[in-house]
Structures are given as C-alpha cells and as structure tokens.
Amino acid sequence: MEKIKVYYVESKWQEEALLGRKVKDYAQLNLAKFDSETVQSIDEAEKAFKEGILNIVLPLACPLVTEEDVLRLAKSMRLRGASRVEFYTSSAVFCRGRGSGERIFVNNSAFFEISDANSYCLVYNILRNKIIDRHLSNGVLVFDRENTHVDDTVQVVAGAKILPFCRIQGSTRIDSGAEVSASVLIDSFVGEGATVECSHVSGSEIGKHTTVGPFARLRGAKIGDGCRIGDFVEVKQSTVGNGTKSAHLTYIGDATVGERTNIGCGTVFCNYDGKQKHKTNVGNDCFVGANTNLIAPLKIGDRAFIAAGTTVTKDVANDSFVIARAEQKTKFINTKQQD
C-alpha cells in the first residue's frame, strides 16, 4: 500500500456536536492510521505536498469519511492514471505531488462536507442510520429507525431492545435483555433485563431487572437490582438498594436507601434547608408510609415503620414504629336553618 499523508483543514463546523462527538472527531478517528497534520487552508497544505505519496486535503467537516473510502479512491486513482482528484460536494483534494497532472472530479458521498445547517442535517441523518445499522447487525433490536437517535459513543449489547422515540447519548451502555422505550438516556448504565419507559435518566446506573417509569427522572442515581422506580418518581444523587420500591409521586434526594424498603406515595426527602443540602439514610426492610416528609439530616434504622402522613425530624432507631400527626377531631355541624 502506498504511503498516504492527510492534511486536515480547519472548518467553521468542526466544533459542532454530532451524535456524541464533535464533527472533527469522526475523520480523525476513522483515519487515525494515516500520517496527518492540521493546517489552516488548502493552500497551506498544497505547499507542504510531498512527491511520491498520496497527499490528501480533507476539511474537518467531513465526518463520513472512513479508511476504506480513502483506500478505495486511491486504488481508483491508480487504475485511471489520475494524479489529482477533486470533489463536487467537498473542498477535499487527493493529489500525488505538487504537479497538477491529469485531474478528475468525482461525486462521492463519503466526502460530503458540512457547510451550512442544511448539510449538517443531511449528514446527521446519514450518520444516525449508519449507527443504527451497526447496532442491528450486532443483534440489537431497534424497532423504529426514524424515531430513534443513538450517539456513536453508546454501547448496546446484543439482545437489548430499543423501542420508538428514544434518545440515547454519551457514554451510555445498555445490557442484554434490557428494554428502553420513549426515553432519554445520557451517560448512564442500564442493567440486564431492566426496563426504562418514558423516563429521563442522566448520569445514573440502573440494576438488573429493575423497572423505571413511566415518567421517572434519575439524576446521578444508583439503583440496585430488582427495584421499582415508578411514575413521577425523581431520584437525585442517591443510592437505592436491591429490591427497594418507590412506586409513584416521590422525591428521593441526597439519600441512601437500603434493601427491600418501601417508599410510599407522596414521600419527600427534604434535603435542602435554603442554604445547604443534607443527607438522609434509610435502612433495610423499612416501610415509609404515604405522604411522609423526611427532614434531613436524618437516619432511619433497619426495619423501621413510619406511618402515613408523618413528618420525621429526629433519627429513628431500628425496629421502631413512628407516627407524628395532629390529633383528629370530629365535630358535628347543625345544618338546620337558624331563625
């Protein structure tokens, strides 16, 4: 194989985000095996051309180019006896030496250059389809390619299912048997057999066979195996132990919750006093009743039972029952008309 030198030319669009990477990253990663340098302009590159090798000038806004595309075009140049190739859809140039020689023009979509919003949109959709094709060929079930957006940096294991209306970004990994539908996942991990439905998950870990959603939000959360994080539950900067359930309408913030604990509907971990955030620790095998307020900083021991409607302001010992309500009083009202 002949020696190849790539000159990357800086571009207006090179810093734009494109499916998990900057536009410029794609060409540099795909052509990493070739000797290269970055220049300011095509003219600067042409002044540095060397005889006897294939010199390539490539704008950093050509993210679709691969090593195979370069080698294929180099072979075509040899067969056609061409010394210079230019492109209809890009300012890219292939040249052997400084002499102009025989020049040909080609229309190769791999060298398509992003130059405006319209071309960015075209490249985005081409690249999105390539990423989905890669996952499909690896055994991932993608049900609707038109309404699925997966970053180039995402890892999905064979056997996982991605249902319509998903946006999966960053360093996310989805393990085999997991199912994600109509959700946003950013820099997160979804364990084997887990289900995420209509939820927003960022910087979080979801354990094996755990269900999340619909309409849950996880931010910096670590959820154990076999858990239930239900509808309208938000977990922020918290750890939830194996087998714990919070079925609906709950805020868990800056907390550690043990295993096999039940967090009732309407429970609020009151972590902010107006100036600082405070921690709450809930033990194993606890029952936290509906509409409970846990005022941090707070520690609740193992096997504690907190009655519904309780506001907890003091630490709770192991094996304790806690109830804190105003006394219920009933008065009968005389509804007869008064003279």
C-alpha positions, 0 to 999 in steps of 0.5 A: 500500500502506498504511503498516504499523508492527510492534511486536515483543514480547519472548518467553521463546523468542526466544533459542532456536536454530532451524535456524541462527538464533535464533527472533527472527531469522526475523520480523525478517528476513522483515519487515525492510521494515516500520517496527518497534520492540521493546517489552516487552508488548502493552500497551506497544505498544497505547499507542504505536498510531498512527491511520491505519496498520496497527499490528501486535503480533507476539511474537518467537516467531513465526518463520513469519511472512513479508511476504506473510502480513502483506500478505495479512491486511491486504488481508483486513482491508480487504475485511471492514471489520475494524479489529482482528484477533486470533489463536487460536494467537498473542498477535499483534494487527493493529489500525488505531488505538487504537479497538477497532472491529469485531474478528475472530479468525482461525486462521492458521498463519503466526502460530503462536507458540512457547510451550512445547517442544511448539510449538517442535517443531511449528514446527521441523518446519514450518520444516525442510520449508519449507527443504527445499522451497526447496532442491528447487525450486532443483534440489537433490536431497534424497532423504529429507525426514524424515531430513534437517535443513538450517539456513536459513543453508546454501547448496546449489547446484543439482545437489548431492545430499543423501542420508538422515540428514544434518545440515547447519548454519551457514554451510555451502555445498555445490557442484554435483555434490557428494554428502553422505550420513549426515553432519554438516556445520557451517560448512564448504565442500564442493567440486564433485563431492566426496563426504562419507559418514558423516563429521563435518566442522566448520569445514573446506573440502573440494576438488573431487572429493575423497572423505571417509569413511566415518567421517572427522572434519575439524576446521578442515581444508583439503583440496585437490582430488582427495584421499582422506580415508578411514575413521577418518581425523581431520584437525585444523587442517591443510592437505592438498594436491591429490591427497594420500591418507590412506586409513584409521586416521590422525591428521593434526594441526597439519600441512601436507601437500603434493601427491600424498603418501601417508599410510599406515595407522596414521600419527600426527602427534604434535603435542602434547608435554603442554604445547604443540602443534607443527607438522609439514610434509610435502612433495610426492610423499612416501610415509609408510609404515604405522604411522609416528609423526611427532614434531613439530616436524618437516619432511619434504622433497619426495619423501621415503620413510619406511618402515613402522613408523618413528618420525621425530624429526629433519627429513628432507631431500628425496629421502631414504629413512628407516627407524628400527626395532629390529633383528629377531631370530629365535630358535628355541624347543625345544618338546620336553618337558624331563625 
